[in-house]
Amino acid sequence: MSPTVKQCCCGCSLKTGTIIIGVICVVGAVFGLIYSIVKTSLFQLMTPEMARQQNITEDGREVYNLVMKAEKYTNIVAAVFEAIGLILSVLLIFATRRENPRLMKPWLICSIITMVLVEVLYLVIMIIFFLYVSLGAGVTVLFAAATYGVVGAYMIIVVDSHRRELLDQRRPGKM
């Protein structure tokens, strides 16, 4: 059985908290989508002439272009995920306002999967930073990972608690 809460932070109801979470996720997804689109549109490969002007070897130019291509495709994938997140966050708000617990499930599933993947990514980055950058950089990533994990888990718990609350209200004989 997963943990539940009776109210959201600051004493507001689970319904209000779920709507606030949905709005925060919509805003975040919109900004993430815009950022990904802008980054993709600014994509530019290094030409041989640009490399000569900056005293970069042909091998260096090829490596740079390979990295830029990877970044471009990463931004395209990020834009797709942000669009999915936007749709699911709007669905969460809709489901909360209509008191439909079934429509909350896609947001919950996607959020859990995303949280696990991001935490694994944080772990990899943290190890790289501890080994190759500095102790301070590794600690910073550790702090970011912990913050993301705690806030993300709380948001999931609030939404799931509201979903369960709605399911309990629909059970026959439950008052």
N, C-alpha and C positions, 0 to 999 in steps of 0.2 A: 504494500500500500504506500502510495506516495504521500509526502507531507502536504498538509493543507493549512490555510490561515482563515480566520474569520472576517478579517477586514484588511484593507490595503494600508499602506503607510499613511501617516497623518490622520488616521481614523476614518478615512472615507470607505464607502461600501466597496465590495468586490466588483460590483457592476461598474461603478465610477472608476475604480482602479484599472479595470480591464480596458475601459474606453481610453483612459489616459495612456496606458501602455500601447494600445493600438495607434493612437495619434503620434506618440513618440516614435514608434516604428515606421509610420507613414512618412514623417518628416525625415527620419534617418535614411529611409529608402530613396526618397526623392533626392536628397543631397548626394547620396552614394551613386545614384543613377546619373545625375548631372555630372558628377566628378568623373565617372567612368567614360561617359560619352565625350566630355571635353578632352580627357587624356588620350582617348582613341583618335580624336580628330586632330590632335597636335602631333601625331605620329609622323616621324620623318627619318628616313634612312640617311646614313652618311655617304655622300658621293665621293668618288676618288679625288675630286678637286677640293672638297671640304677637308679630306684627310691630309692632303698635301699642305694646305694652308695652316693646319694645326700640327704639322710634323708627326702625323700618325702613320704607322706602317700599314701595309695592305692587310697583314694578319690582324692588327689591332682594329682596323676598320671592319673586317669581317666579324670579329668577336662583338664589336659594338652593335653591328646590324643584327646579329643573332639575338643579343640581349634585347634590343628594341623590338624585334618581332615577337619575342616571348612576352614582353610587356604589353604589346598591342593585343595579343590574344588573351592575355590575362585580364586586361581591361574589358574586352568584349564579354568574356565569361562573367566577370564581376557585374557588368551591366545587366546581363540576363538574370543573374541571381538577385540583384537589386529589384528588377522588375517583378520577379516572382514574389519577393518579400513585400513589395508594395501592394500587389494584388492580395496576398494573404493577410496583410495588415488591414486593408480596407474590408476584407471579408470578416476579420475578427471584430471590427467595429460594428459592421452590419449584424453579425450574429449576436453580439452583445445587446444591441438595441432591440433586436427581434426576440431576444431570449431563446436562441436556438443553440443548444450545446453541441449538436452534431457539427455545425459549421465552424466551431472553434478548434476542432481536432486538427485540421490541416495546418493551422498556425502553430499549434503545440508541437506537432511532429516535426515540422520544418525547423522550428526554433531549437528543439532538442538536438536534431542532427547538426544544425549549424553551430550550436554551442560546442558540441563534442569536436567537430572538425577544427573550429577556431582554437580551442584549447590545445589540441594536438599540434597545430601550427605554432602557437605560442611556445609550446614545449621545445619544438625543434629550433625555433629562433633563439630561445633562451639558452639552449645548450651551445649553439653556435656563438652567441655573444659571450657566454662565460669562457669558452675555449679560445676564441679568436679575437675578441674585441676588448672587453674589460669587465671586471667584476661589477662596476657601477652600471654598465649597460645591461648586464645580465639581471641585476637586481631590479632595474627599471622595467624590463620585460616581465619579470616575475610579478611585480606589483600590478602591471597592466593586466596580466593574465588572471590574477586573483580578483581584481576589481571586475573585470568582464565576467568571470565565472559567478561571482556572488550576485551581481546585478542581474545577469541573465537568468540564473537559477531562481531568483526571487520573482522575476517577471513571469516565468513559466509556472511557478507555484501559485501566484495570484490568479492567473488565467485558468489554470486547472482547478483551483478551488472554486472559482465562480462557475465553471462548467459543471463540476460535481454538485454544487448547490442547486443549479437549475435541474440537473437530472434527479436529485432527491425530491424537488418540488413536484416533478411530474409522476413520481411513483404513486400508485393507488394506495390510499389509506395513510398517506404521509401528510402530516399537518405541521 
